[in-house]
Amino acid sequence: MSAKTIQMTIDEALLVDVDDVVDSLGTSRSAFIRAALETALRSYRIQKMDERHERGYRLHPVQPGEFDDLQAGQAWGVE
């Protein structure tokens, strides 16, 4: 995988916070920001999947009795 150098603008106060964390982790700004972006992208993808699932259940709600066979076969450990 090749890397590209980018230029970005960041508020000074945020940069101070980033530098504090970077120092405490013993990493670089670049590594920290890459990890933060990966986390943000993962969160975005999960949010989009949740929205898709919600839309699907709204369009096709669970019908009464739809999962009765599945639930009857499960052991919940409660007596």
PDB file of N, CA, C and O in Angstrom:
ATOM      1  N   MET A   1       0.845  -1.171   0.000  1.00  0.00           N
ATOM      2  CA  MET A   1       0.000   0.000   0.000  1.00  0.00           C
ATOM      3  C   MET A   1       0.897   1.244   0.000  1.00  0.00           C
ATOM      4  O   MET A   1       1.818   1.353   0.809  1.00  0.00           O
ATOM      5  N   SER A   2       0.627   2.147  -0.885  1.00  0.00           N
ATOM      6  CA  SER A   2       1.417   3.377  -0.926  1.00  0.00           C
ATOM      7  C   SER A   2       0.727   4.454  -0.092  1.00  0.00           C
ATOM      8  O   SER A   2      -0.496   4.469   0.047  1.00  0.00           O
ATOM      9  N   ALA A   3       1.525   5.334   0.449  1.00  0.00           N
ATOM     10  CA  ALA A   3       1.000   6.421   1.268  1.00  0.00           C
ATOM     11  C   ALA A   3       1.137   7.732   0.501  1.00  0.00           C
ATOM     12  O   ALA A   3       2.043   7.908  -0.313  1.00  0.00           O
ATOM     13  N   LYS A   4       0.220   8.634   0.781  1.00  0.00           N
ATOM     14  CA  LYS A   4       0.261   9.967   0.181  1.00  0.00           C
ATOM     15  C   LYS A   4       0.393  10.995   1.288  1.00  0.00           C
ATOM     16  O   LYS A   4      -0.179  10.850   2.369  1.00  0.00           O
ATOM     17  N   THR A   5       1.140  12.013   1.004  1.00  0.00           N
ATOM     18  CA  THR A   5       1.271  13.127   1.938  1.00  0.00           C
ATOM     19  C   THR A   5       0.148  14.116   1.646  1.00  0.00           C
ATOM     20  O   THR A   5      -0.087  14.489   0.497  1.00  0.00           O
ATOM     21  N   ILE A   6      -0.545  14.535   2.714  1.00  0.00           N
ATOM     22  CA  ILE A   6      -1.619  15.526   2.562  1.00  0.00           C
ATOM     23  C   ILE A   6      -1.330  16.706   3.460  1.00  0.00           C
ATOM     24  O   ILE A   6      -0.543  16.611   4.402  1.00  0.00           O
ATOM     25  N   GLN A   7      -1.964  17.802   3.163  1.00  0.00           N
ATOM     26  CA  GLN A   7      -1.862  18.981   4.013  1.00  0.00           C
ATOM     27  C   GLN A   7      -3.252  19.250   4.558  1.00  0.00           C
ATOM     28  O   GLN A   7      -4.235  19.183   3.820  1.00  0.00           O
ATOM     29  N   MET A   8      -3.341  19.555   5.850  1.00  0.00           N
ATOM     30  CA  MET A   8      -4.643  19.840   6.444  1.00  0.00           C
ATOM     31  C   MET A   8      -4.529  21.002   7.413  1.00  0.00           C
ATOM     32  O   MET A   8      -3.453  21.314   7.923  1.00  0.00           O
ATOM     33  N   THR A   9      -5.666  21.628   7.650  1.00  0.00           N
ATOM     34  CA  THR A   9      -5.743  22.729   8.606  1.00  0.00           C
ATOM     35  C   THR A   9      -6.401  22.197   9.869  1.00  0.00           C
ATOM     36  O   THR A   9      -7.393  21.470   9.806  1.00  0.00           O
ATOM     37  N   ILE A  10      -5.844  22.563  11.012  1.00  0.00           N
ATOM     38  CA  ILE A  10      -6.376  22.103  12.293  1.00  0.00           C
ATOM     39  C   ILE A  10      -6.288  23.254  13.294  1.00  0.00           C
ATOM     40  O   ILE A  10      -5.306  23.997  13.312  1.00  0.00           O
ATOM     41  N   ASP A  11      -7.308  23.393  14.114  1.00  0.00           N
ATOM     42  CA  ASP A  11      -7.310  24.442  15.138  1.00  0.00           C
ATOM     43  C   ASP A  11      -6.148  24.222  16.103  1.00  0.00           C
ATOM     44  O   ASP A  11      -5.785  23.088  16.413  1.00  0.00           O
ATOM     45  N   GLU A  12      -5.578  25.323  16.568  1.00  0.00           N
ATOM     46  CA  GLU A  12      -4.428  25.225  17.471  1.00  0.00           C
ATOM     47  C   GLU A  12      -4.748  24.461  18.745  1.00  0.00           C
ATOM     48  O   GLU A  12      -3.942  23.654  19.208  1.00  0.00           O
ATOM     49  N   ALA A  13      -5.917  24.711  19.310  1.00  0.00           N
ATOM     50  CA  ALA A  13      -6.293  24.021  20.554  1.00  0.00           C
ATOM     51  C   ALA A  13      -6.390  22.523  20.334  1.00  0.00           C
ATOM     52  O   ALA A  13      -5.967  21.739  21.184  1.00  0.00           O
ATOM     53  N   LEU A  14      -6.945  22.121  19.199  1.00  0.00           N
ATOM     54  CA  LEU A  14      -7.043  20.697  18.890  1.00  0.00           C
ATOM     55  C   LEU A  14      -5.655  20.096  18.676  1.00  0.00           C
ATOM     56  O   LEU A  14      -5.381  18.975  19.103  1.00  0.00           O
ATOM     57  N   LEU A  15      -4.798  20.843  18.020  1.00  0.00           N
ATOM     58  CA  LEU A  15      -3.434  20.369  17.796  1.00  0.00           C
ATOM     59  C   LEU A  15      -2.689  20.170  19.114  1.00  0.00           C
ATOM     60  O   LEU A  15      -1.928  19.214  19.262  1.00  0.00           O
ATOM     61  N   VAL A  16      -2.908  21.070  20.067  1.00  0.00           N
ATOM     62  CA  VAL A  16      -2.291  20.915  21.399  1.00  0.00           C
ATOM     63  C   VAL A  16      -2.770  19.623  22.033  1.00  0.00           C
ATOM     64  O   VAL A  16      -1.972  18.869  22.591  1.00  0.00           O
ATOM     65  N   ASP A  17      -4.075  19.361  21.952  1.00  0.00           N
ATOM     66  CA  ASP A  17      -4.623  18.112  22.510  1.00  0.00           C
ATOM     67  C   ASP A  17      -4.027  16.895  21.811  1.00  0.00           C
ATOM     68  O   ASP A  17      -3.647  15.925  22.466  1.00  0.00           O
ATOM     69  N   VAL A  18      -3.946  16.944  20.489  1.00  0.00           N
ATOM     70  CA  VAL A  18      -3.362  15.834  19.729  1.00  0.00           C
ATOM     71  C   VAL A  18      -1.911  15.618  20.154  1.00  0.00           C
ATOM     72  O   VAL A  18      -1.499  14.486  20.407  1.00  0.00           O
ATOM     73  N   ASP A  19      -1.145  16.689  20.232  1.00  0.00           N
ATOM     74  CA  ASP A  19       0.259  16.565  20.617  1.00  0.00           C
ATOM     75  C   ASP A  19       0.419  15.994  22.018  1.00  0.00           C
ATOM     76  O   ASP A  19       1.347  15.225  22.268  1.00  0.00           O
ATOM     77  N   ASP A  20      -0.476  16.360  22.940  1.00  0.00           N
ATOM     78  CA  ASP A  20      -0.424  15.800  24.294  1.00  0.00           C
ATOM     79  C   ASP A  20      -0.624  14.285  24.254  1.00  0.00           C
ATOM     80  O   ASP A  20       0.103  13.534  24.904  1.00  0.00           O
ATOM     81  N   VAL A  21      -1.613  13.855  23.488  1.00  0.00           N
ATOM     82  CA  VAL A  21      -1.897  12.416  23.398  1.00  0.00           C
ATOM     83  C   VAL A  21      -0.761  11.692  22.676  1.00  0.00           C
ATOM     84  O   VAL A  21      -0.328  10.621  23.100  1.00  0.00           O
ATOM     85  N   VAL A  22      -0.290  12.281  21.597  1.00  0.00           N
ATOM     86  CA  VAL A  22       0.811  11.695  20.834  1.00  0.00           C
ATOM     87  C   VAL A  22       2.034  11.497  21.736  1.00  0.00           C
ATOM     88  O   VAL A  22       2.675  10.446  21.705  1.00  0.00           O
ATOM     89  N   ASP A  23       2.346  12.508  22.530  1.00  0.00           N
ATOM     90  CA  ASP A  23       3.481  12.403  23.455  1.00  0.00           C
ATOM     91  C   ASP A  23       3.270  11.279  24.464  1.00  0.00           C
ATOM     92  O   ASP A  23       4.183  10.497  24.729  1.00  0.00           O
ATOM     93  N   SER A  24       2.063  11.199  25.026  1.00  0.00           N
ATOM     94  CA  SER A  24       1.811  10.173  26.044  1.00  0.00           C
ATOM     95  C   SER A  24       1.817   8.767  25.445  1.00  0.00           C
ATOM     96  O   SER A  24       2.156   7.802  26.129  1.00  0.00           O
ATOM     97  N   LEU A  25       1.438   8.649  24.158  1.00  0.00           N
ATOM     98  CA  LEU A  25       1.445   7.340  23.504  1.00  0.00           C
ATOM     99  C   LEU A  25       2.798   6.992  22.898  1.00  0.00           C
ATOM    100  O   LEU A  25       3.056   5.836  22.563  1.00  0.00           O
ATOM    101  N   GLY A  26       3.649   7.982  22.760  1.00  0.00           N
ATOM    102  CA  GLY A  26       4.951   7.752  22.141  1.00  0.00           C
ATOM    103  C   GLY A  26       4.829   7.419  20.662  1.00  0.00           C
ATOM    104  O   GLY A  26       5.560   6.575  20.144  1.00  0.00           O
ATOM    105  N   THR A  27       3.901   8.088  19.987  1.00  0.00           N
ATOM    106  CA  THR A  27       3.681   7.850  18.563  1.00  0.00           C
ATOM    107  C   THR A  27       3.863   9.169  17.806  1.00  0.00           C
ATOM    108  O   THR A  27       4.345  10.153  18.366  1.00  0.00           O
ATOM    109  N   SER A  28       3.485   9.177  16.568  1.00  0.00           N
ATOM    110  CA  SER A  28       3.606  10.400  15.765  1.00  0.00           C
ATOM    111  C   SER A  28       2.221  10.978  15.484  1.00  0.00           C
ATOM    112  O   SER A  28       1.207  10.293  15.621  1.00  0.00           O
ATOM    113  N   ARG A  29       2.199  12.229  15.094  1.00  0.00           N
ATOM    114  CA  ARG A  29       0.931  12.846  14.689  1.00  0.00           C
ATOM    115  C   ARG A  29       0.295  12.040  13.564  1.00  0.00           C
ATOM    116  O   ARG A  29      -0.897  11.734  13.596  1.00  0.00           O
ATOM    117  N   SER A  30       1.102  11.706  12.580  1.00  0.00           N
ATOM    118  CA  SER A  30       0.581  10.978  11.417  1.00  0.00           C
ATOM    119  C   SER A  30      -0.054   9.655  11.827  1.00  0.00           C
ATOM    120  O   SER A  30      -1.159   9.334  11.392  1.00  0.00           O
ATOM    121  N   ALA A  31       0.642   8.889  12.662  1.00  0.00           N
ATOM    122  CA  ALA A  31       0.107   7.588  13.091  1.00  0.00           C
ATOM    123  C   ALA A  31      -1.181   7.772  13.886  1.00  0.00           C
ATOM    124  O   ALA A  31      -2.146   7.028  13.709  1.00  0.00           O
ATOM    125  N   PHE A  32      -1.182   8.771  14.762  1.00  0.00           N
ATOM    126  CA  PHE A  32      -2.375   9.026  15.574  1.00  0.00           C
ATOM    127  C   PHE A  32      -3.558   9.437  14.701  1.00  0.00           C
ATOM    128  O   PHE A  32      -4.669   8.939  14.882  1.00  0.00           O
ATOM    129  N   ILE A  33      -3.323  10.335  13.762  1.00  0.00           N
ATOM    130  CA  ILE A  33      -4.408  10.812  12.896  1.00  0.00           C
ATOM    131  C   ILE A  33      -4.889   9.699  11.976  1.00  0.00           C
ATOM    132  O   ILE A  33      -6.088   9.594  11.717  1.00  0.00           O
ATOM    133  N   ARG A  34      -3.967   8.855  11.470  1.00  0.00           N
ATOM    134  CA  ARG A  34      -4.387   7.692  10.661  1.00  0.00           C
ATOM    135  C   ARG A  34      -5.318   6.794  11.458  1.00  0.00           C
ATOM    136  O   ARG A  34      -6.363   6.379  10.957  1.00  0.00           O
ATOM    137  N   ALA A  35      -4.941   6.489  12.706  1.00  0.00           N
ATOM    138  CA  ALA A  35      -5.774   5.628  13.554  1.00  0.00           C
ATOM    139  C   ALA A  35      -7.128   6.280  13.829  1.00  0.00           C
ATOM    140  O   ALA A  35      -8.157   5.605  13.828  1.00  0.00           O
ATOM    141  N   ALA A  36      -7.125   7.597  14.065  1.00  0.00           N
ATOM    142  CA  ALA A  36      -8.383   8.307  14.319  1.00  0.00           C
ATOM    143  C   ALA A  36      -9.287   8.265  13.089  1.00  0.00           C
ATOM    144  O   ALA A  36     -10.498   8.081  13.211  1.00  0.00           O
ATOM    145  N   LEU A  37      -8.701   8.435  11.908  1.00  0.00           N
ATOM    146  CA  LEU A  37      -9.490   8.373  10.673  1.00  0.00           C
ATOM    147  C   LEU A  37     -10.041   6.973  10.430  1.00  0.00           C
ATOM    148  O   LEU A  37     -11.185   6.821  10.003  1.00  0.00           O
ATOM    149  N   GLU A  38      -9.231   5.949  10.700  1.00  0.00           N
ATOM    150  CA  GLU A  38      -9.714   4.570  10.543  1.00  0.00           C
ATOM    151  C   GLU A  38     -10.882   4.298  11.498  1.00  0.00           C
ATOM    152  O   GLU A  38     -11.860   3.655  11.120  1.00  0.00           O
ATOM    153  N   THR A  39     -10.774   4.788  12.724  1.00  0.00           N
ATOM    154  CA  THR A  39     -11.851   4.622  13.699  1.00  0.00           C
ATOM    155  C   THR A  39     -13.110   5.357  13.246  1.00  0.00           C
ATOM    156  O   THR A  39     -14.215   4.826  13.358  1.00  0.00           O
ATOM    157  N   ALA A  40     -12.945   6.568  12.739  1.00  0.00           N
ATOM    158  CA  ALA A  40     -14.093   7.344  12.257  1.00  0.00           C
ATOM    159  C   ALA A  40     -14.753   6.667  11.062  1.00  0.00           C
ATOM    160  O   ALA A  40     -15.980   6.641  10.970  1.00  0.00           O
ATOM    161  N   LEU A  41     -13.961   6.123  10.147  1.00  0.00           N
ATOM    162  CA  LEU A  41     -14.526   5.428   8.985  1.00  0.00           C
ATOM    163  C   LEU A  41     -15.271   4.160   9.397  1.00  0.00           C
ATOM    164  O   LEU A  41     -16.336   3.861   8.859  1.00  0.00           O
ATOM    165  N   ARG A  42     -14.711   3.416  10.350  1.00  0.00           N
ATOM    166  CA  ARG A  42     -15.374   2.204  10.853  1.00  0.00           C
ATOM    167  C   ARG A  42     -16.706   2.576  11.501  1.00  0.00           C
ATOM    168  O   ARG A  42     -17.716   1.908  11.279  1.00  0.00           O
ATOM    169  N   SER A  43     -16.707   3.641  12.299  1.00  0.00           N
ATOM    170  CA  SER A  43     -17.924   4.114  12.948  1.00  0.00           C
ATOM    171  C   SER A  43     -18.965   4.537  11.908  1.00  0.00           C
ATOM    172  O   SER A  43     -20.151   4.242  12.056  1.00  0.00           O
ATOM    173  N   TYR A  44     -18.521   5.222  10.869  1.00  0.00           N
ATOM    174  CA  TYR A  44     -19.419   5.654   9.790  1.00  0.00           C
ATOM    175  C   TYR A  44     -20.062   4.448   9.102  1.00  0.00           C
ATOM    176  O   TYR A  44     -21.267   4.438   8.850  1.00  0.00           O
ATOM    177  N   ARG A  45     -19.251   3.436   8.803  1.00  0.00           N
ATOM    178  CA  ARG A  45     -19.782   2.230   8.139  1.00  0.00           C
ATOM    179  C   ARG A  45     -20.797   1.515   9.015  1.00  0.00           C
ATOM    180  O   ARG A  45     -21.826   1.053   8.522  1.00  0.00           O
ATOM    181  N   ILE A  46     -20.519   1.421  10.303  1.00  0.00           N
ATOM    182  CA  ILE A  46     -21.462   0.784  11.237  1.00  0.00           C
ATOM    183  C   ILE A  46     -22.763   1.575  11.294  1.00  0.00           C
ATOM    184  O   ILE A  46     -23.846   0.990  11.293  1.00  0.00           O
ATOM    185  N   GLN A  47     -22.661   2.902  11.343  1.00  0.00           N
ATOM    186  CA  GLN A  47     -23.859   3.743  11.363  1.00  0.00           C
ATOM    187  C   GLN A  47     -24.693   3.514  10.100  1.00  0.00           C
ATOM    188  O   GLN A  47     -25.918   3.417  10.177  1.00  0.00           O
ATOM    189  N   LYS A  48     -24.042   3.427   8.950  1.00  0.00           N
ATOM    190  CA  LYS A  48     -24.764   3.198   7.689  1.00  0.00           C
ATOM    191  C   LYS A  48     -25.421   1.825   7.679  1.00  0.00           C
ATOM    192  O   LYS A  48     -26.543   1.690   7.190  1.00  0.00           O
ATOM    193  N   MET A  49     -24.753   0.803   8.204  1.00  0.00           N
ATOM    194  CA  MET A  49     -25.368  -0.530   8.284  1.00  0.00           C
ATOM    195  C   MET A  49     -26.576  -0.507   9.218  1.00  0.00           C
ATOM    196  O   MET A  49     -27.616  -1.088   8.909  1.00  0.00           O
ATOM    197  N   ASP A  50     -26.434   0.167  10.360  1.00  0.00           N
ATOM    198  CA  ASP A  50     -27.563   0.285  11.291  1.00  0.00           C
ATOM    199  C   ASP A  50     -28.754   0.967  10.615  1.00  0.00           C
ATOM    200  O   ASP A  50     -29.895   0.531  10.773  1.00  0.00           O
ATOM    201  N   GLU A  51     -28.487   2.036   9.863  1.00  0.00           N
ATOM    202  CA  GLU A  51     -29.562   2.734   9.155  1.00  0.00           C
ATOM    203  C   GLU A  51     -30.219   1.826   8.125  1.00  0.00           C
ATOM    204  O   GLU A  51     -31.440   1.838   7.970  1.00  0.00           O
ATOM    205  N   ARG A  52     -29.408   1.036   7.420  1.00  0.00           N
ATOM    206  CA  ARG A  52     -29.943   0.103   6.424  1.00  0.00           C
ATOM    207  C   ARG A  52     -30.813  -0.967   7.083  1.00  0.00           C
ATOM    208  O   ARG A  52     -31.882  -1.305   6.576  1.00  0.00           O
ATOM    209  N   HIS A  53     -30.344  -1.501   8.224  1.00  0.00           N
ATOM    210  CA  HIS A  53     -31.132  -2.504   8.948  1.00  0.00           C
ATOM    211  C   HIS A  53     -32.440  -1.906   9.457  1.00  0.00           C
ATOM    212  O   HIS A  53     -33.503  -2.516   9.343  1.00  0.00           O
ATOM    213  N   GLU A  54     -32.346  -0.703  10.020  1.00  0.00           N
ATOM    214  CA  GLU A  54     -33.554  -0.039  10.523  1.00  0.00           C
ATOM    215  C   GLU A  54     -34.557   0.177   9.393  1.00  0.00           C
ATOM    216  O   GLU A  54     -35.751  -0.073   9.563  1.00  0.00           O
ATOM    217  N   ARG A  55     -34.077   0.639   8.243  1.00  0.00           N
ATOM    218  CA  ARG A  55     -34.952   0.871   7.096  1.00  0.00           C
ATOM    219  C   ARG A  55     -35.584  -0.447   6.630  1.00  0.00           C
ATOM    220  O   ARG A  55     -36.763  -0.491   6.280  1.00  0.00           O
ATOM    221  N   GLY A  56     -34.793  -1.505   6.631  1.00  0.00           N
ATOM    222  CA  GLY A  56     -35.308  -2.810   6.234  1.00  0.00           C
ATOM    223  C   GLY A  56     -36.394  -3.311   7.173  1.00  0.00           C
ATOM    224  O   GLY A  56     -37.418  -3.825   6.724  1.00  0.00           O
ATOM    225  N   TYR A  57     -36.175  -3.163   8.476  1.00  0.00           N
ATOM    226  CA  TYR A  57     -37.190  -3.603   9.437  1.00  0.00           C
ATOM    227  C   TYR A  57     -38.437  -2.725   9.388  1.00  0.00           C
ATOM    228  O   TYR A  57     -39.544  -3.191   9.657  1.00  0.00           O
ATOM    229  N   ARG A  58     -38.249  -1.439   9.037  1.00  0.00           N
ATOM    230  CA  ARG A  58     -39.413  -0.570   8.888  1.00  0.00           C
ATOM    231  C   ARG A  58     -40.237  -0.998   7.673  1.00  0.00           C
ATOM    232  O   ARG A  58     -41.467  -1.023   7.722  1.00  0.00           O
ATOM    233  N   LEU A  59     -39.543  -1.334   6.581  1.00  0.00           N
ATOM    234  CA  LEU A  59     -40.243  -1.757   5.357  1.00  0.00           C
ATOM    235  C   LEU A  59     -40.808  -3.170   5.479  1.00  0.00           C
ATOM    236  O   LEU A  59     -41.849  -3.481   4.900  1.00  0.00           O
ATOM    237  N   HIS A  60     -40.118  -4.022   6.233  1.00  0.00           N
ATOM    238  CA  HIS A  60     -40.527  -5.423   6.388  1.00  0.00           C
ATOM    239  C   HIS A  60     -40.481  -5.797   7.868  1.00  0.00           C
ATOM    240  O   HIS A  60     -39.572  -6.509   8.295  1.00  0.00           O
ATOM    241  N   PRO A  61     -41.455  -5.324   8.661  1.00  0.00           N
ATOM    242  CA  PRO A  61     -41.426  -5.583  10.105  1.00  0.00           C
ATOM    243  C   PRO A  61     -41.542  -7.085  10.407  1.00  0.00           C
ATOM    244  O   PRO A  61     -42.093  -7.860   9.625  1.00  0.00           O
ATOM    245  N   VAL A  62     -41.014  -7.450  11.541  1.00  0.00           N
ATOM    246  CA  VAL A  62     -41.114  -8.831  11.991  1.00  0.00           C
ATOM    247  C   VAL A  62     -42.587  -9.158  12.182  1.00  0.00           C
ATOM    248  O   VAL A  62     -43.332  -8.392  12.793  1.00  0.00           O
ATOM    249  N   GLN A  63     -42.992 -10.296  11.655  1.00  0.00           N
ATOM    250  CA  GLN A  63     -44.382 -10.723  11.755  1.00  0.00           C
ATOM    251  C   GLN A  63     -44.575 -11.575  13.009  1.00  0.00           C
ATOM    252  O   GLN A  63     -43.663 -12.294  13.415  1.00  0.00           O
ATOM    253  N   PRO A  64     -45.756 -11.497  13.622  1.00  0.00           N
ATOM    254  CA  PRO A  64     -46.024 -12.333  14.799  1.00  0.00           C
ATOM    255  C   PRO A  64     -45.780 -13.805  14.456  1.00  0.00           C
ATOM    256  O   PRO A  64     -46.265 -14.312  13.444  1.00  0.00           O
ATOM    257  N   GLY A  65     -45.024 -14.471  15.314  1.00  0.00           N
ATOM    258  CA  GLY A  65     -44.737 -15.893  15.121  1.00  0.00           C
ATOM    259  C   GLY A  65     -43.585 -16.179  14.172  1.00  0.00           C
ATOM    260  O   GLY A  65     -43.222 -17.340  13.984  1.00  0.00           O
ATOM    261  N   GLU A  66     -43.005 -15.154  13.574  1.00  0.00           N
ATOM    262  CA  GLU A  66     -41.959 -15.357  12.563  1.00  0.00           C
ATOM    263  C   GLU A  66     -40.744 -16.108  13.110  1.00  0.00           C
ATOM    264  O   GLU A  66     -40.124 -16.891  12.389  1.00  0.00           O
ATOM    265  N   PHE A  67     -40.406 -15.877  14.363  1.00  0.00           N
ATOM    266  CA  PHE A  67     -39.219 -16.499  14.935  1.00  0.00           C
ATOM    267  C   PHE A  67     -39.552 -17.498  16.046  1.00  0.00           C
ATOM    268  O   PHE A  67     -38.664 -17.899  16.799  1.00  0.00           O
ATOM    269  N   ASP A  68     -40.805 -17.899  16.155  1.00  0.00           N
ATOM    270  CA  ASP A  68     -41.187 -18.815  17.226  1.00  0.00           C
ATOM    271  C   ASP A  68     -40.403 -20.120  17.180  1.00  0.00           C
ATOM    272  O   ASP A  68     -39.966 -20.610  18.221  1.00  0.00           O
ATOM    273  N   ASP A  69     -40.219 -20.688  16.001  1.00  0.00           N
ATOM    274  CA  ASP A  69     -39.480 -21.950  15.886  1.00  0.00           C
ATOM    275  C   ASP A  69     -38.037 -21.790  16.361  1.00  0.00           C
ATOM    276  O   ASP A  69     -37.497 -22.685  17.011  1.00  0.00           O
ATOM    277  N   LEU A  70     -37.420 -20.677  16.047  1.00  0.00           N
ATOM    278  CA  LEU A  70     -36.040 -20.444  16.463  1.00  0.00           C
ATOM    279  C   LEU A  70     -35.932 -20.257  17.965  1.00  0.00           C
ATOM    280  O   LEU A  70     -35.027 -20.798  18.601  1.00  0.00           O
ATOM    281  N   GLN A  71     -36.855 -19.492  18.534  1.00  0.00           N
ATOM    282  CA  GLN A  71     -36.800 -19.226  19.966  1.00  0.00           C
ATOM    283  C   GLN A  71     -37.092 -20.470  20.792  1.00  0.00           C
ATOM    284  O   GLN A  71     -36.533 -20.638  21.876  1.00  0.00           O
ATOM    285  N   ALA A  72     -37.960 -21.341  20.292  1.00  0.00           N
ATOM    286  CA  ALA A  72     -38.305 -22.555  21.029  1.00  0.00           C
ATOM    287  C   ALA A  72     -37.102 -23.483  21.156  1.00  0.00           C
ATOM    288  O   ALA A  72     -37.007 -24.238  22.123  1.00  0.00           O
ATOM    289  N   GLY A  73     -36.194 -23.438  20.208  1.00  0.00           N
ATOM    290  CA  GLY A  73     -35.039 -24.326  20.226  1.00  0.00           C
ATOM    291  C   GLY A  73     -33.838 -23.786  20.973  1.00  0.00           C
ATOM    292  O   GLY A  73     -32.796 -24.442  21.006  1.00  0.00           O
ATOM    293  N   GLN A  74     -33.946 -22.623  21.568  1.00  0.00           N
ATOM    294  CA  GLN A  74     -32.799 -22.040  22.257  1.00  0.00           C
ATOM    295  C   GLN A  74     -32.868 -22.301  23.748  1.00  0.00           C
ATOM    296  O   GLN A  74     -33.940 -22.272  24.352  1.00  0.00           O
ATOM    297  N   ALA A  75     -31.696 -22.558  24.337  1.00  0.00           N
ATOM    298  CA  ALA A  75     -31.607 -22.745  25.789  1.00  0.00           C
ATOM    299  C   ALA A  75     -31.037 -21.466  26.388  1.00  0.00           C
ATOM    300  O   ALA A  75     -29.910 -21.079  26.080  1.00  0.00           O
ATOM    301  N   TRP A  76     -31.803 -20.822  27.230  1.00  0.00           N
ATOM    302  CA  TRP A  76     -31.383 -19.543  27.812  1.00  0.00           C
ATOM    303  C   TRP A  76     -30.739 -19.713  29.181  1.00  0.00           C
ATOM    304  O   TRP A  76     -30.255 -18.735  29.750  1.00  0.00           O
ATOM    305  N   GLY A  77     -30.719 -20.932  29.726  1.00  0.00           N
ATOM    306  CA  GLY A  77     -30.100 -21.140  31.027  1.00  0.00           C
ATOM    307  C   GLY A  77     -30.933 -20.649  32.186  1.00  0.00           C
ATOM    308  O   GLY A  77     -30.442 -20.560  33.312  1.00  0.00           O
ATOM    309  N   VAL A  78     -32.192 -20.328  31.928  1.00  0.00           N
ATOM    310  CA  VAL A  78     -33.093 -19.857  32.978  1.00  0.00           C
ATOM    311  C   VAL A  78     -34.192 -20.888  33.141  1.00  0.00           C
ATOM    312  O   VAL A  78     -34.810 -21.320  32.168  1.00  0.00           O
ATOM    313  N   GLU A  79     -34.418 -21.264  34.352  1.00  0.00           N
ATOM    314  CA  GLU A  79     -35.466 -22.259  34.603  1.00  0.00           C
ATOM    315  C   GLU A  79     -36.574 -21.683  35.426  1.00  0.00           C
ATOM    316  O   GLU A  79     -37.541 -22.380  35.733  1.00  0.00           O
TER     317      GLU A  79
END
